[in-house]
Amino acid sequence: MSSNQLSLMLSPAGRILYVLKSGPKNVEELLKETNLSKNTIYYHLKDLIHHGYVIKIGKGHYAITEKGLNLLRKIIHVLSQ
């Protein structure tokens, strides 16, 4: 399964986590790399932050947490079976 195929199989929140696994991103970068709308990104970022999967760092940048990485690994494992 290619990286693009996997990304498309993920939910919007999963796609955000998948993009953040390569390092902190701002919303413009998330828009470009997930093909989600700005409203969708902000909605899911708020939820991901609330649950401890993502943190806001610096000015408008977001990073995946260890908890978020663990969740993403579990999702990818299930999807790749």
N, CA, C and O atoms as a Maestro MAE file, in Angstrom:
{
 s_m_m2io_version
 :::
 2.0.0
}

f_m_ct {
 s_m_title
 :::
 protein
 m_atom[324] {
  # First column is atom index #
  i_m_mmod_type
  r_m_x_coord
  r_m_y_coord
  r_m_z_coord
  i_m_residue_number
  s_m_chain_name
  s_m_pdb_residue_name
  s_m_pdb_atom_name
  i_m_atomic_number
  :::
  1 25 0.854 -1.173 0.000 1 A "MET " " N  " 7
  2 3 0.000 0.000 0.000 1 A "MET " " CA " 6
  3 2 0.900 1.236 0.000 1 A "MET " " C  " 6
  4 15 1.795 1.368 0.835 1 A "MET " " O  " 8
  5 25 0.649 2.130 -0.942 2 A "SER " " N  " 7
  6 3 1.483 3.333 -1.026 2 A "SER " " CA " 6
  7 2 1.091 4.340 0.041 2 A "SER " " C  " 6
  8 15 0.030 4.234 0.656 2 A "SER " " O  " 8
  9 25 1.953 5.305 0.250 3 A "SER " " N  " 7
  10 3 1.703 6.359 1.227 3 A "SER " " CA " 6
  11 2 0.443 7.142 0.872 3 A "SER " " C  " 6
  12 15 -0.348 7.474 1.755 3 A "SER " " O  " 8
  13 25 0.247 7.440 -0.416 4 A "ASN " " N  " 7
  14 3 -0.947 8.181 -0.847 4 A "ASN " " CA " 6
  15 2 -2.217 7.363 -0.626 4 A "ASN " " C  " 6
  16 15 -3.230 7.903 -0.181 4 A "ASN " " O  " 8
  17 25 -2.173 6.080 -0.928 5 A "GLN " " N  " 7
  18 3 -3.336 5.218 -0.727 5 A "GLN " " CA " 6
  19 2 -3.715 5.165 0.751 5 A "GLN " " C  " 6
  20 15 -4.890 5.256 1.104 5 A "GLN " " O  " 8
  21 25 -2.713 5.019 1.604 6 A "LEU " " N  " 7
  22 3 -2.960 4.951 3.039 6 A "LEU " " CA " 6
  23 2 -3.579 6.253 3.530 6 A "LEU " " C  " 6
  24 15 -4.552 6.237 4.283 6 A "LEU " " O  " 8
  25 25 -3.016 7.378 3.104 7 A "SER " " N  " 7
  26 3 -3.528 8.677 3.529 7 A "SER " " CA " 6
  27 2 -4.994 8.841 3.145 7 A "SER " " C  " 6
  28 15 -5.781 9.361 3.937 7 A "SER " " O  " 8
  29 25 -5.373 8.409 1.951 8 A "LEU " " N  " 7
  30 3 -6.757 8.543 1.494 8 A "LEU " " CA " 6
  31 2 -7.708 7.651 2.277 8 A "LEU " " C  " 6
  32 15 -8.895 7.962 2.377 8 A "LEU " " O  " 8
  33 25 -7.216 6.546 2.837 9 A "MET " " N  " 7
  34 3 -8.066 5.640 3.607 9 A "MET " " CA " 6
  35 2 -8.344 6.160 5.019 9 A "MET " " C  " 6
  36 15 -9.285 5.716 5.676 9 A "MET " " O  " 8
  37 25 -7.530 7.089 5.474 10 A "LEU " " N  " 7
  38 3 -7.675 7.605 6.829 10 A "LEU " " CA " 6
  39 2 -8.820 8.608 6.923 10 A "LEU " " C  " 6
  40 15 -9.153 9.274 5.943 10 A "LEU " " O  " 8
  41 25 -9.415 8.711 8.100 11 A "SER " " N  " 7
  42 3 -10.412 9.740 8.368 11 A "SER " " CA " 6
  43 2 -9.727 11.102 8.302 11 A "SER " " C  " 6
  44 15 -8.498 11.160 8.273 11 A "SER " " O  " 8
  45 25 -10.490 12.204 8.278 12 A "PRO " " N  " 7
  46 3 -9.837 13.528 8.295 12 A "PRO " " CA " 6
  47 2 -8.874 13.691 9.469 12 A "PRO " " C  " 6
  48 15 -7.777 14.219 9.290 12 A "PRO " " O  " 8
  49 25 -9.258 13.253 10.652 13 A "ALA " " N  " 7
  50 3 -8.370 13.364 11.813 13 A "ALA " " CA " 6
  51 2 -7.137 12.492 11.611 13 A "ALA " " C  " 6
  52 15 -6.028 12.901 11.957 13 A "ALA " " O  " 8
  53 25 -7.315 11.312 11.063 14 A "GLY " " N  " 7
  54 3 -6.192 10.423 10.790 14 A "GLY " " CA " 6
  55 2 -5.256 11.007 9.751 14 A "GLY " " C  " 6
  56 15 -4.039 10.854 9.849 14 A "GLY " " O  " 8
  57 25 -5.820 11.678 8.753 15 A "ARG " " N  " 7
  58 3 -4.982 12.309 7.731 15 A "ARG " " CA " 6
  59 2 -4.137 13.432 8.330 15 A "ARG " " C  " 6
  60 15 -2.978 13.610 7.955 15 A "ARG " " O  " 8
  61 25 -4.715 14.180 9.252 16 A "ILE " " N  " 7
  62 3 -3.954 15.243 9.929 16 A "ILE " " CA " 6
  63 2 -2.818 14.628 10.736 16 A "ILE " " C  " 6
  64 15 -1.686 15.108 10.668 16 A "ILE " " O  " 8
  65 25 -3.098 13.585 11.490 17 A "LEU " " N  " 7
  66 3 -2.051 12.913 12.260 17 A "LEU " " CA " 6
  67 2 -0.963 12.369 11.338 17 A "LEU " " C  " 6
  68 15 0.227 12.471 11.640 17 A "LEU " " O  " 8
  69 25 -1.376 11.796 10.224 18 A "TYR " " N  " 7
  70 3 -0.435 11.211 9.280 18 A "TYR " " CA " 6
  71 2 0.527 12.275 8.742 18 A "TYR " " C  " 6
  72 15 1.727 12.026 8.621 18 A "TYR " " O  " 8
  73 25 0.002 13.451 8.422 19 A "VAL " " N  " 7
  74 3 0.841 14.543 7.910 19 A "VAL " " CA " 6
  75 2 1.755 15.071 9.016 19 A "VAL " " C  " 6
  76 15 2.916 15.392 8.762 19 A "VAL " " O  " 8
  77 25 1.237 15.161 10.229 20 A "LEU " " N  " 7
  78 3 2.040 15.699 11.339 20 A "LEU " " CA " 6
  79 2 3.156 14.758 11.777 20 A "LEU " " C  " 6
  80 15 4.094 15.185 12.450 20 A "LEU " " O  " 8
  81 25 3.067 13.489 11.406 21 A "LYS " " N  " 7
  82 3 4.110 12.545 11.826 21 A "LYS " " CA " 6
  83 2 5.477 12.915 11.257 21 A "LYS " " C  " 6
  84 15 6.505 12.506 11.797 21 A "LYS " " O  " 8
  85 25 5.495 13.685 10.171 22 A "SER " " N  " 7
  86 3 6.778 14.078 9.577 22 A "SER " " CA " 6
  87 2 7.332 15.363 10.183 22 A "SER " " C  " 6
  88 15 8.411 15.816 9.804 22 A "SER " " O  " 8
  89 25 6.590 15.951 11.127 23 A "GLY " " N  " 7
  90 3 7.066 17.156 11.800 23 A "GLY " " CA " 6
  91 2 5.975 18.205 11.914 23 A "GLY " " C  " 6
  92 15 4.933 18.095 11.269 23 A "GLY " " O  " 8
  93 25 6.213 19.228 12.739 24 A "PRO " " N  " 7
  94 3 5.210 20.286 12.947 24 A "PRO " " CA " 6
  95 2 4.825 20.965 11.637 24 A "PRO " " C  " 6
  96 15 5.650 21.140 10.739 24 A "PRO " " O  " 8
  97 25 3.570 21.338 11.553 25 A "LYS " " N  " 7
  98 3 3.039 22.002 10.362 25 A "LYS " " CA " 6
  99 2 2.114 23.134 10.796 25 A "LYS " " C  " 6
  100 15 1.545 23.106 11.888 25 A "LYS " " O  " 8
  101 25 1.974 24.126 9.927 26 A "ASN " " N  " 7
  102 3 0.952 25.153 10.148 26 A "ASN " " CA " 6
  103 2 -0.287 24.773 9.344 26 A "ASN " " C  " 6
  104 15 -0.272 23.790 8.603 26 A "ASN " " O  " 8
  105 25 -1.349 25.541 9.489 27 A "VAL " " N  " 7
  106 3 -2.615 25.196 8.841 27 A "VAL " " CA " 6
  107 2 -2.483 25.210 7.318 27 A "VAL " " C  " 6
  108 15 -3.062 24.361 6.640 27 A "VAL " " O  " 8
  109 25 -1.735 26.157 6.781 28 A "GLU " " N  " 7
  110 3 -1.558 26.204 5.320 28 A "GLU " " CA " 6
  111 2 -0.895 24.925 4.806 28 A "GLU " " C  " 6
  112 15 -1.283 24.404 3.759 28 A "GLU " " O  " 8
  113 25 0.086 24.424 5.525 29 A "GLU " " N  " 7
  114 3 0.740 23.176 5.132 29 A "GLU " " CA " 6
  115 2 -0.220 21.997 5.257 29 A "GLU " " C  " 6
  116 15 -0.232 21.105 4.409 29 A "GLU " " O  " 8
  117 25 -1.024 21.998 6.319 30 A "LEU " " N  " 7
  118 3 -2.017 20.934 6.483 30 A "LEU " " CA " 6
  119 2 -3.047 20.970 5.356 30 A "LEU " " C  " 6
  120 15 -3.463 19.923 4.859 30 A "LEU " " O  " 8
  121 25 -3.456 22.170 4.954 31 A "LEU " " N  " 7
  122 3 -4.401 22.308 3.836 31 A "LEU " " CA " 6
  123 2 -3.839 21.657 2.582 31 A "LEU " " C  " 6
  124 15 -4.516 20.883 1.906 31 A "LEU " " O  " 8
  125 25 -2.604 21.983 2.291 32 A "LYS " " N  " 7
  126 3 -1.956 21.499 1.074 32 A "LYS " " CA " 6
  127 2 -1.755 19.985 1.102 32 A "LYS " " C  " 6
  128 15 -1.963 19.307 0.096 32 A "LYS " " O  " 8
  129 25 -1.352 19.464 2.250 33 A "GLU " " N  " 7
  130 3 -0.978 18.055 2.322 33 A "GLU " " CA " 6
  131 2 -2.129 17.097 2.604 33 A "GLU " " C  " 6
  132 15 -1.998 15.896 2.370 33 A "GLU " " O  " 8
  133 25 -3.263 17.612 3.107 34 A "THR " " N  " 7
  134 3 -4.400 16.730 3.392 34 A "THR " " CA " 6
  135 2 -5.539 16.876 2.391 34 A "THR " " C  " 6
  136 15 -6.390 15.992 2.289 34 A "THR " " O  " 8
  137 25 -5.561 17.975 1.659 35 A "ASN " " N  " 7
  138 3 -6.675 18.289 0.747 35 A "ASN " " CA " 6
  139 2 -8.005 18.424 1.486 35 A "ASN " " C  " 6
  140 15 -9.068 18.189 0.912 35 A "ASN " " O  " 8
  141 25 -7.941 18.800 2.748 36 A "LEU " " N  " 7
  142 3 -9.147 19.058 3.538 36 A "LEU " " CA " 6
  143 2 -9.429 20.551 3.530 36 A "LEU " " C  " 6
  144 15 -8.542 21.347 3.223 36 A "LEU " " O  " 8
  145 25 -10.659 20.940 3.865 37 A "SER " " N  " 7
  146 3 -10.992 22.362 3.953 37 A "SER " " CA " 6
  147 2 -10.432 22.942 5.251 37 A "SER " " C  " 6
  148 15 -10.131 22.211 6.194 37 A "SER " " O  " 8
  149 25 -10.300 24.250 5.279 38 A "LYS " " N  " 7
  150 3 -9.781 24.926 6.472 38 A "LYS " " CA " 6
  151 2 -10.695 24.666 7.669 38 A "LYS " " C  " 6
  152 15 -10.216 24.417 8.776 38 A "LYS " " O  " 8
  153 25 -12.012 24.724 7.448 39 A "ASN " " N  " 7
  154 3 -12.955 24.472 8.545 39 A "ASN " " CA " 6
  155 2 -12.797 23.047 9.090 39 A "ASN " " C  " 6
  156 15 -12.834 22.830 10.301 39 A "ASN " " O  " 8
  157 25 -12.622 22.089 8.191 40 A "THR " " N  " 7
  158 3 -12.451 20.698 8.617 40 A "THR " " CA " 6
  159 2 -11.166 20.535 9.423 40 A "THR " " C  " 6
  160 15 -11.149 19.849 10.445 40 A "THR " " O  " 8
  161 25 -10.104 21.163 8.962 41 A "ILE " " N  " 7
  162 3 -8.828 21.069 9.681 41 A "ILE " " CA " 6
  163 2 -8.951 21.663 11.077 41 A "ILE " " C  " 6
  164 15 -8.533 21.038 12.052 41 A "ILE " " O  " 8
  165 25 -9.524 22.873 11.187 42 A "TYR " " N  " 7
  166 3 -9.666 23.485 12.507 42 A "TYR " " CA " 6
  167 2 -10.567 22.664 13.423 42 A "TYR " " C  " 6
  168 15 -10.288 22.536 14.615 42 A "TYR " " O  " 8
  169 25 -11.642 22.110 12.877 43 A "TYR " " N  " 7
  170 3 -12.560 21.293 13.670 43 A "TYR " " CA " 6
  171 2 -11.812 20.090 14.264 43 A "TYR " " C  " 6
  172 15 -11.919 19.814 15.459 43 A "TYR " " O  " 8
  173 25 -11.060 19.383 13.420 44 A "HIS " " N  " 7
  174 3 -10.372 18.180 13.890 44 A "HIS " " CA " 6
  175 2 -9.161 18.504 14.749 44 A "HIS " " C  " 6
  176 15 -8.851 17.759 15.678 44 A "HIS " " O  " 8
  177 25 -8.466 19.607 14.456 45 A "LEU " " N  " 7
  178 3 -7.357 20.006 15.322 45 A "LEU " " CA " 6
  179 2 -7.846 20.261 16.742 45 A "LEU " " C  " 6
  180 15 -7.208 19.848 17.711 45 A "LEU " " O  " 8
  181 25 -8.974 20.940 16.859 46 A "LYS " " N  " 7
  182 3 -9.532 21.228 18.182 46 A "LYS " " CA " 6
  183 2 -9.798 19.927 18.942 46 A "LYS " " C  " 6
  184 15 -9.473 19.810 20.123 46 A "LYS " " O  " 8
  185 25 -10.384 18.964 18.260 47 A "ASP " " N  " 7
  186 3 -10.693 17.673 18.876 47 A "ASP " " CA " 6
  187 2 -9.409 16.889 19.198 47 A "ASP " " C  " 6
  188 15 -9.291 16.299 20.272 47 A "ASP " " O  " 8
  189 25 -8.461 16.888 18.269 48 A "LEU " " N  " 7
  190 3 -7.199 16.180 18.492 48 A "LEU " " CA " 6
  191 2 -6.424 16.780 19.660 48 A "LEU " " C  " 6
  192 15 -5.815 16.053 20.446 48 A "LEU " " O  " 8
  193 25 -6.448 18.091 19.771 49 A "ILE " " N  " 7
  194 3 -5.785 18.758 20.899 49 A "ILE " " CA " 6
  195 2 -6.485 18.407 22.209 49 A "ILE " " C  " 6
  196 15 -5.835 18.099 23.209 49 A "ILE " " O  " 8
  197 25 -7.814 18.455 22.193 50 A "HIS " " N  " 7
  198 3 -8.600 18.145 23.392 50 A "HIS " " CA " 6
  199 2 -8.277 16.747 23.936 50 A "HIS " " C  " 6
  200 15 -8.228 16.539 25.148 50 A "HIS " " O  " 8
  201 25 -8.059 15.808 23.036 51 A "HIS " " N  " 7
  202 3 -7.791 14.425 23.447 51 A "HIS " " CA " 6
  203 2 -6.308 14.127 23.634 51 A "HIS " " C  " 6
  204 15 -5.944 12.996 23.959 51 A "HIS " " O  " 8
  205 25 -5.452 15.117 23.437 52 A "GLY " " N  " 7
  206 3 -4.035 14.945 23.700 52 A "GLY " " CA " 6
  207 2 -3.222 14.306 22.586 52 A "GLY " " C  " 6
  208 15 -2.101 13.856 22.820 52 A "GLY " " O  " 8
  209 25 -3.776 14.259 21.366 53 A "TYR " " N  " 7
  210 3 -3.073 13.657 20.242 53 A "TYR " " CA " 6
  211 2 -2.200 14.670 19.497 53 A "TYR " " C  " 6
  212 15 -1.253 14.292 18.807 53 A "TYR " " O  " 8
  213 25 -2.522 15.943 19.640 54 A "VAL " " N  " 7
  214 3 -1.804 17.025 18.968 54 A "VAL " " CA " 6
  215 2 -1.617 18.157 19.969 54 A "VAL " " C  " 6
  216 15 -2.445 18.354 20.858 54 A "VAL " " O  " 8
  217 25 -0.525 18.899 19.819 55 A "ILE " " N  " 7
  218 3 -0.312 20.107 20.624 55 A "ILE " " CA " 6
  219 2 -0.029 21.269 19.686 55 A "ILE " " C  " 6
  220 15 0.495 21.095 18.586 55 A "ILE " " O  " 8
  221 25 -0.388 22.453 20.150 56 A "LYS " " N  " 7
  222 3 -0.073 23.662 19.400 56 A "LYS " " CA " 6
  223 2 1.275 24.160 19.907 56 A "LYS " " C  " 6
  224 15 1.486 24.312 21.110 56 A "LYS " " O  " 8
  225 25 2.178 24.408 18.970 57 A "ILE " " N  " 7
  226 3 3.499 24.900 19.351 57 A "ILE " " CA " 6
  227 2 3.785 26.182 18.583 57 A "ILE " " C  " 6
  228 15 3.360 26.345 17.439 57 A "ILE " " O  " 8
  229 25 4.493 27.063 19.211 58 A "GLY " " N  " 7
  230 3 4.841 28.299 18.526 58 A "GLY " " CA " 6
  231 2 3.628 29.048 18.028 58 A "GLY " " C  " 6
  232 15 2.532 28.930 18.575 58 A "GLY " " O  " 8
  233 25 3.838 29.802 17.003 59 A "LYS " " N  " 7
  234 3 2.757 30.623 16.455 59 A "LYS " " CA " 6
  235 2 2.069 29.888 15.301 59 A "LYS " " C  " 6
  236 15 2.534 29.917 14.161 59 A "LYS " " O  " 8
  237 25 0.965 29.239 15.619 60 A "GLY " " N  " 7
  238 3 0.161 28.586 14.591 60 A "GLY " " CA " 6
  239 2 0.708 27.290 14.038 60 A "GLY " " C  " 6
  240 15 0.296 26.869 12.957 60 A "GLY " " O  " 8
  241 25 1.615 26.649 14.733 61 A "HIS " " N  " 7
  242 3 2.128 25.359 14.302 61 A "HIS " " CA " 6
  243 2 1.606 24.263 15.225 61 A "HIS " " C  " 6
  244 15 1.387 24.477 16.418 61 A "HIS " " O  " 8
  245 25 1.414 23.093 14.642 62 A "TYR " " N  " 7
  246 3 0.864 21.966 15.385 62 A "TYR " " CA " 6
  247 2 1.791 20.771 15.240 62 A "TYR " " C  " 6
  248 15 2.414 20.572 14.197 62 A "TYR " " O  " 8
  249 25 1.874 19.976 16.304 63 A "ALA " " N  " 7
  250 3 2.734 18.800 16.313 63 A "ALA " " CA " 6
  251 2 1.977 17.620 16.907 63 A "ALA " " C  " 6
  252 15 1.130 17.783 17.785 63 A "ALA " " O  " 8
  253 25 2.293 16.446 16.417 64 A "ILE " " N  " 7
  254 3 1.704 15.227 16.952 64 A "ILE " " CA " 6
  255 2 2.415 14.879 18.261 64 A "ILE " " C  " 6
  256 15 3.622 15.080 18.389 64 A "ILE " " O  " 8
  257 25 1.669 14.363 19.219 65 A "THR " " N  " 7
  258 3 2.244 13.934 20.500 65 A "THR " " CA " 6
  259 2 2.588 12.440 20.416 65 A "THR " " C  " 6
  260 15 2.248 11.772 19.439 65 A "THR " " O  " 8
  261 25 3.251 11.940 21.425 66 A "GLU " " N  " 7
  262 3 3.545 10.507 21.485 66 A "GLU " " CA " 6
  263 2 2.245 9.703 21.505 66 A "GLU " " C  " 6
  264 15 2.149 8.646 20.882 66 A "GLU " " O  " 8
  265 25 1.255 10.213 22.221 67 A "LYS " " N  " 7
  266 3 -0.063 9.561 22.265 67 A "LYS " " CA " 6
  267 2 -0.671 9.518 20.862 67 A "LYS " " C  " 6
  268 15 -1.273 8.518 20.470 67 A "LYS " " O  " 8
  269 25 -0.513 10.601 20.114 68 A "GLY " " N  " 7
  270 3 -1.015 10.657 18.742 68 A "GLY " " CA " 6
  271 2 -0.281 9.697 17.822 68 A "GLY " " C  " 6
  272 15 -0.895 9.050 16.973 68 A "GLY " " O  " 8
  273 25 1.031 9.603 17.988 69 A "LEU " " N  " 7
  274 3 1.819 8.655 17.193 69 A "LEU " " CA " 6
  275 2 1.393 7.218 17.464 69 A "LEU " " C  " 6
  276 15 1.277 6.412 16.540 69 A "LEU " " O  " 8
  277 25 1.161 6.902 18.730 70 A "ASN " " N  " 7
  278 3 0.712 5.550 19.080 70 A "ASN " " CA " 6
  279 2 -0.633 5.235 18.440 70 A "ASN " " C  " 6
  280 15 -0.837 4.135 17.927 70 A "ASN " " O  " 8
  281 25 -1.551 6.196 18.467 71 A "LEU " " N  " 7
  282 3 -2.859 6.000 17.844 71 A "LEU " " CA " 6
  283 2 -2.698 5.802 16.342 71 A "LEU " " C  " 6
  284 15 -3.304 4.896 15.769 71 A "LEU " " O  " 8
  285 25 -1.895 6.633 15.705 72 A "LEU " " N  " 7
  286 3 -1.682 6.526 14.264 72 A "LEU " " CA " 6
  287 2 -1.089 5.164 13.900 72 A "LEU " " C  " 6
  288 15 -1.506 4.554 12.916 72 A "LEU " " O  " 8
  289 25 -0.135 4.689 14.672 73 A "ARG " " N  " 7
  290 3 0.447 3.367 14.419 73 A "ARG " " CA " 6
  291 2 -0.615 2.270 14.488 73 A "ARG " " C  " 6
  292 15 -0.621 1.355 13.665 73 A "ARG " " O  " 8
  293 25 -1.508 2.364 15.466 74 A "LYS " " N  " 7
  294 3 -2.580 1.364 15.591 74 A "LYS " " CA " 6
  295 2 -3.519 1.424 14.398 74 A "LYS " " C  " 6
  296 15 -3.925 0.387 13.874 74 A "LYS " " O  " 8
  297 25 -3.867 2.628 13.967 75 A "ILE " " N  " 7
  298 3 -4.763 2.782 12.812 75 A "ILE " " CA " 6
  299 2 -4.113 2.209 11.557 75 A "ILE " " C  " 6
  300 15 -4.749 1.469 10.806 75 A "ILE " " O  " 8
  301 25 -2.858 2.549 11.331 76 A "ILE " " N  " 7
  302 3 -2.142 2.056 10.147 76 A "ILE " " CA " 6
  303 2 -2.029 0.542 10.179 76 A "ILE " " C  " 6
  304 15 -2.173 -0.117 9.150 76 A "ILE " " O  " 8
  305 25 -1.771 -0.012 11.366 77 A "HIS " " N  " 7
  306 3 -1.676 -1.460 11.492 77 A "HIS " " CA " 6
  307 2 -3.004 -2.124 11.085 77 A "HIS " " C  " 6
  308 15 -3.001 -3.109 10.347 77 A "HIS " " O  " 8
  309 25 -4.103 -1.602 11.550 78 A "VAL " " N  " 7
  310 3 -5.423 -2.167 11.233 78 A "VAL " " CA " 6
  311 2 -5.706 -2.044 9.724 78 A "VAL " " C  " 6
  312 15 -6.187 -2.990 9.100 78 A "VAL " " O  " 8
  313 25 -5.407 -0.878 9.150 79 A "LEU " " N  " 7
  314 3 -5.683 -0.651 7.732 79 A "LEU " " CA " 6
  315 2 -4.801 -1.507 6.831 79 A "LEU " " C  " 6
  316 15 -5.207 -1.855 5.722 79 A "LEU " " O  " 8
  317 25 -3.615 -1.848 7.286 80 A "SER " " N  " 7
  318 3 -2.689 -2.587 6.429 80 A "SER " " CA " 6
  319 2 -2.888 -4.102 6.495 80 A "SER " " C  " 6
  320 15 -2.193 -4.845 5.802 80 A "SER " " O  " 8
  321 25 -3.819 -4.560 7.309 81 A "GLN " " N  " 7
  322 3 -4.077 -6.009 7.412 81 A "GLN " " CA " 6
  323 2 -4.945 -6.480 6.284 81 A "GLN " " C  " 6
  324 15 -5.266 -7.666 6.206 81 A "GLN " " O  " 8
  :::
 }
 m_bond[323] {
  # First column is bond index #
  i_m_from
  i_m_to
  i_m_order
  :::
  1 1 2 1
  2 2 3 1
  3 3 4 2
  4 3 5 1
  5 5 6 1
  6 6 7 1
  7 7 8 2
  8 7 9 1
  9 9 10 1
  10 10 11 1
  11 11 12 2
  12 11 13 1
  13 13 14 1
  14 14 15 1
  15 15 16 2
  16 15 17 1
  17 17 18 1
  18 18 19 1
  19 19 20 2
  20 19 21 1
  21 21 22 1
  22 22 23 1
  23 23 24 2
  24 23 25 1
  25 25 26 1
  26 26 27 1
  27 27 28 2
  28 27 29 1
  29 29 30 1
  30 30 31 1
  31 31 32 2
  32 31 33 1
  33 33 34 1
  34 34 35 1
  35 35 36 2
  36 35 37 1
  37 37 38 1
  38 38 39 1
  39 39 40 2
  40 39 41 1
  41 41 42 1
  42 42 43 1
  43 43 44 2
  44 43 45 1
  45 45 46 1
  46 46 47 1
  47 47 48 2
  48 47 49 1
  49 49 50 1
  50 50 51 1
  51 51 52 2
  52 51 53 1
  53 53 54 1
  54 54 55 1
  55 55 56 2
  56 55 57 1
  57 57 58 1
  58 58 59 1
  59 59 60 2
  60 59 61 1
  61 61 62 1
  62 62 63 1
  63 63 64 2
  64 63 65 1
  65 65 66 1
  66 66 67 1
  67 67 68 2
  68 67 69 1
  69 69 70 1
  70 70 71 1
  71 71 72 2
  72 71 73 1
  73 73 74 1
  74 74 75 1
  75 75 76 2
  76 75 77 1
  77 77 78 1
  78 78 79 1
  79 79 80 2
  80 79 81 1
  81 81 82 1
  82 82 83 1
  83 83 84 2
  84 83 85 1
  85 85 86 1
  86 86 87 1
  87 87 88 2
  88 87 89 1
  89 89 90 1
  90 90 91 1
  91 91 92 2
  92 91 93 1
  93 93 94 1
  94 94 95 1
  95 95 96 2
  96 95 97 1
  97 97 98 1
  98 98 99 1
  99 99 100 2
  100 99 101 1
  101 101 102 1
  102 102 103 1
  103 103 104 2
  104 103 105 1
  105 105 106 1
  106 106 107 1
  107 107 108 2
  108 107 109 1
  109 109 110 1
  110 110 111 1
  111 111 112 2
  112 111 113 1
  113 113 114 1
  114 114 115 1
  115 115 116 2
  116 115 117 1
  117 117 118 1
  118 118 119 1
  119 119 120 2
  120 119 121 1
  121 121 122 1
  122 122 123 1
  123 123 124 2
  124 123 125 1
  125 125 126 1
  126 126 127 1
  127 127 128 2
  128 127 129 1
  129 129 130 1
  130 130 131 1
  131 131 132 2
  132 131 133 1
  133 133 134 1
  134 134 135 1
  135 135 136 2
  136 135 137 1
  137 137 138 1
  138 138 139 1
  139 139 140 2
  140 139 141 1
  141 141 142 1
  142 142 143 1
  143 143 144 2
  144 143 145 1
  145 145 146 1
  146 146 147 1
  147 147 148 2
  148 147 149 1
  149 149 150 1
  150 150 151 1
  151 151 152 2
  152 151 153 1
  153 153 154 1
  154 154 155 1
  155 155 156 2
  156 155 157 1
  157 157 158 1
  158 158 159 1
  159 159 160 2
  160 159 161 1
  161 161 162 1
  162 162 163 1
  163 163 164 2
  164 163 165 1
  165 165 166 1
  166 166 167 1
  167 167 168 2
  168 167 169 1
  169 169 170 1
  170 170 171 1
  171 171 172 2
  172 171 173 1
  173 173 174 1
  174 174 175 1
  175 175 176 2
  176 175 177 1
  177 177 178 1
  178 178 179 1
  179 179 180 2
  180 179 181 1
  181 181 182 1
  182 182 183 1
  183 183 184 2
  184 183 185 1
  185 185 186 1
  186 186 187 1
  187 187 188 2
  188 187 189 1
  189 189 190 1
  190 190 191 1
  191 191 192 2
  192 191 193 1
  193 193 194 1
  194 194 195 1
  195 195 196 2
  196 195 197 1
  197 197 198 1
  198 198 199 1
  199 199 200 2
  200 199 201 1
  201 201 202 1
  202 202 203 1
  203 203 204 2
  204 203 205 1
  205 205 206 1
  206 206 207 1
  207 207 208 2
  208 207 209 1
  209 209 210 1
  210 210 211 1
  211 211 212 2
  212 211 213 1
  213 213 214 1
  214 214 215 1
  215 215 216 2
  216 215 217 1
  217 217 218 1
  218 218 219 1
  219 219 220 2
  220 219 221 1
  221 221 222 1
  222 222 223 1
  223 223 224 2
  224 223 225 1
  225 225 226 1
  226 226 227 1
  227 227 228 2
  228 227 229 1
  229 229 230 1
  230 230 231 1
  231 231 232 2
  232 231 233 1
  233 233 234 1
  234 234 235 1
  235 235 236 2
  236 235 237 1
  237 237 238 1
  238 238 239 1
  239 239 240 2
  240 239 241 1
  241 241 242 1
  242 242 243 1
  243 243 244 2
  244 243 245 1
  245 245 246 1
  246 246 247 1
  247 247 248 2
  248 247 249 1
  249 249 250 1
  250 250 251 1
  251 251 252 2
  252 251 253 1
  253 253 254 1
  254 254 255 1
  255 255 256 2
  256 255 257 1
  257 257 258 1
  258 258 259 1
  259 259 260 2
  260 259 261 1
  261 261 262 1
  262 262 263 1
  263 263 264 2
  264 263 265 1
  265 265 266 1
  266 266 267 1
  267 267 268 2
  268 267 269 1
  269 269 270 1
  270 270 271 1
  271 271 272 2
  272 271 273 1
  273 273 274 1
  274 274 275 1
  275 275 276 2
  276 275 277 1
  277 277 278 1
  278 278 279 1
  279 279 280 2
  280 279 281 1
  281 281 282 1
  282 282 283 1
  283 283 284 2
  284 283 285 1
  285 285 286 1
  286 286 287 1
  287 287 288 2
  288 287 289 1
  289 289 290 1
  290 290 291 1
  291 291 292 2
  292 291 293 1
  293 293 294 1
  294 294 295 1
  295 295 296 2
  296 295 297 1
  297 297 298 1
  298 298 299 1
  299 299 300 2
  300 299 301 1
  301 301 302 1
  302 302 303 1
  303 303 304 2
  304 303 305 1
  305 305 306 1
  306 306 307 1
  307 307 308 2
  308 307 309 1
  309 309 310 1
  310 310 311 1
  311 311 312 2
  312 311 313 1
  313 313 314 1
  314 314 315 1
  315 315 316 2
  316 315 317 1
  317 317 318 1
  318 318 319 1
  319 319 320 2
  320 319 321 1
  321 321 322 1
  322 322 323 1
  323 323 324 2
  :::
 }
}
